[in-house]
Amino acid sequence: MRCSAAFAALLLLAGAACPALAQDTAKTPVSGVFLTTRYPAFTVRAGEATTIDLSLHDYGRPPQTFPLSVDGLPAGWKATVLGGGQPVAAATALPDTDVPLQLKLEPAADAKPGTYPITVKGAGEGDPLILSLAVTIGEQLPAKLTATTQLPALRGTATSSFQYRITIANDSGRDSTVSLQADAPQGFETSFTEAYGSQQITAIPIQAGKSKDVQLSVTPPRDAAAGNYPINASFNGDGATAQLNLAATITGQPRLSLVGDDGRLSGGATAGESTTFNLVLRNTGSEAAQDIDLSASPPSGWKIEFDPKSIPSLAAGASQPVQAVVSPAAKAIAGDYQATFRASGKPAASASADYRITVETSTRWGLIGLAIIAIAVLIVVATVVRFGRR
C-alpha cells in the first residue's frame, strides 16, 4: 500500500511538471535572420525569364546589412536580385520586419530539361544566410485565364449605371496582357476601368499566377424599357480566353412632363381677375406614376389653383389634361410675370414648367377712371355756369 501511494504521488508530480514544461517550450521566441521563399522548387521554360518572391525577416536581432549573391548558376543563365523593382546588391534586415525581395531568373535558351540547384546567399556578421532553390527546366504551362464576379446580376432603373467588379486570374506560367471586351444590347454603353480607378482601359497586364480586379460599367439608354438584358464580357490573352455572362435588370420608371395644351408656355391674364390656362401632364416613362400632386410658385399676391389638384395614377405613355386657374393680384402692374407649375409623384417622378404670364390692367378700372374724370368735368362746368352769371 505504501508503494502504491508513493507511485501515485510521483505520477501527480510528473503530470504537474509536463504542462509547465510544454508552456515554457511554447513561449520560446524565434530569434535570428532568415531568407525565405514560399516556393523553393519550381518549373520554368528554357529561354524565358521568371520572377520568384523572396523575403528577408529579422526576428529580434539588431539591424544588419547583408550583401546578396546567387551561386550555382549554369553557363548562360542570368540571375538578378530585385528590391523595390530595382536591382540590389544588398538588403538591410530590420527587427520584426519583412523586407520583400525578388529573384529574376533567366535560364539559357539552350538549357536542357532537368533540375538545377541554385543558392541565394546573404553574407552577414555571423553565419551566412543560405536559401536553396531547385529550378526545373520543363514545358511551359498552357495559357489559361479565368474570370469571376460575386455579383453577376444587378438591378436598377434606366438612369442607373451598372457596376460589375470582375477578378481576372492568369493561371498560366507566363505573364500576359489581357484584352477586355463587353457585348451589350444596342444603345448600351460599356467601359472598363481598373478597380478603384477612373481611367478607362481596353487591356491590362497580369503576371503569371497572379490576378487583377477590373470594373465593368454599363449605362443603358434613358428610354430603355423595363426587362432583363444580357451583358457578355470576354477576356483574351496569349491564346487563352475567358467568358463571363452578366445580366442587367431594368425596372420601370415614370417620367413626367408638363406643357401647355398647344405647346406654348405663355399666356395673358388681367389683374384682379381669374384666367384659366389649359395644360397637359404626360408620362413618357416606362412605369405608371402614382399619387401626383400639382402645385405652383406664383408671384407675390397671386393665387393659382389646379383642376384636378391631384391625380391618383398616370399610366406609362398616358396624358392628363390639367387646368391652372391663375388670379393675378388686383394691384398688379401691367407687364410680364413668371409662375412655375410643378407636378410630383411616386416613384421619384417630377416635372416643372416656367409659365410666362402677361398681365394687363382691368378695363373696369379704366371705365371707373373715365367716369371720375367725366364727373369732375361736369362739376367744373356747373360751377362756371352758376358763378359766371354773377
C-alpha positions, 0 to 999 in steps of 0.5 A: 500500500505504501508503494502504491501511494508513493507511485501515485504521488510521483505520477501527480508530480510528473503530470504537474511538471509536463504542462509547465514544461510544454508552456515554457517550450511554447513561449520560446521566441524565434530569434535570428535572420532568415531568407525565405521563399514560399516556393523553393522548387519550381518549373520554368521554360528554357529561354524565358525569364521568371520572377520568384518572391523572396523575403528577408525577416529579422526576428529580434536581432539588431539591424544588419546589412547583408550583401546578396549573391546567387551561386550555382548558376549554369553557363548562360543563365542570368540571375538578378536580385530585385528590391523595390523593382530595382536591382540590389546588391544588398538588403538591410534586415530590420527587427520584426520586419519583412523586407520583400525581395525578388529573384529574376531568373533567366535560364539559357535558351539552350538549357536542357530539361532537368533540375538545377540547384541554385543558392541565394546567399546573404553574407552577414556578421555571423553565419551566412544566410543560405536559401536553396532553390531547385529550378526545373527546366520543363514545358511551359504551362498552357495559357489559361485565364479565368474570370469571376464576379460575386455579383453577376446580376444587378438591378436598377432603373434606366438612369442607373449605371451598372457596376460589375467588379470582375477578378481576372486570374492568369493561371498560366506560367507566363505573364500576359496582357489581357484584352477586355471586351463587353457585348451589350444590347444596342444603345448600351454603353460599356467601359472598363476601368481598373478597380478603384480607378477612373481611367478607362482601359481596353487591356491590362497586364497580369503576371503569371499566377497572379490576378487583377480586379477590373470594373465593368460599367454599363449605362443603358439608354434613358428610354430603355424599357423595363426587362432583363438584358444580357451583358457578355464580357470576354477576356483574351490573352496569349491564346487563352480566353475567358467568358463571363455572362452578366445580366442587367435588370431594368425596372420601370420608371415614370417620367413626367412632363408638363406643357401647355395644351398647344405647346406654348408656355405663355399666356395673358391674364388681367389683374384682379381677375381669374384666367384659366390656362389649359395644360397637359401632364404626360408620362413618357416613362416606362412605369405608371406614376402614382399619387401626383400632386400639382402645385405652383410658385406664383408671384407675390399676391397671386393665387393659382389653383389646379383642376384636378389638384391631384391625380391618383395614377398616370399610366406609362405613355398616358396624358392628363389634361390639367387646368391652372386657374391663375388670379393675378393680384388686383394691384398688379402692374401691367407687364410680364410675370413668371409662375412655375407649375410643378407636378410630383409623384411616386416613384421619384417622378417630377416635372416643372414648367416656367409659365410666362404670364402677361398681365394687363390692367382691368378695363373696369378700372379704366371705365371707373377712371373715365367716369371720375374724370367725366364727373369732375368735368361736369362739376367744373362746368356747373360751377362756371355756369352758376358763378359766371352769371354773377 
